[in-house]
């Protein structure tokens, strides 16, 4: 999950730099087998 949070934060930062303030909500999603998902919202360092 920690790797997923890092990836989504980095990708979200790139999108915000490229396209301005998109007001994105970012989520890290990890598969736990075939039937379960685990997700968490990733907040930016700047806040909302």
N, C-alpha and C positions, 0 to 999 in steps of 0.2 A: 504494500500500500504506500509506503514511503516513496518508493521509486515512481509510482504512478502520480503522486502529489507533485513531485519535482518536475516530471514531464509536463503535466497539465499547466503548472505555473509558468514554466519556460515558454510553452507554446502560446499561452494566453498573453504573456508579455510581448511576444513577437507580433501577435495579431493587433494588440493595442498600439504598438509603435507604428505598424504599417497602415492601420485604418483609423486611428484616432480613438476617442473614447466610445467604445461599443457597448459599455455597461454589461459586459459578459458576466455570466454566472458560470463558474468552472467546477466541474465534478471529476473526481478520480474514481474509476470503476475497475474492480478486480473480480475476475471469475473464480468462484470456489467450486470447482467441479463443473458438471454439466447443468445443474439445476439451481445453483445459488449464485447471487451477485452481492458484492459488498461495495457500497459507494459512500463517499463523503464529499461535501462541498469544500472547495479549496478557496479560502478567502485571500484577497490580495493583501500585501503589507501596508498599503495605503488606506485600507478600509473602504467602505462604500460611500 
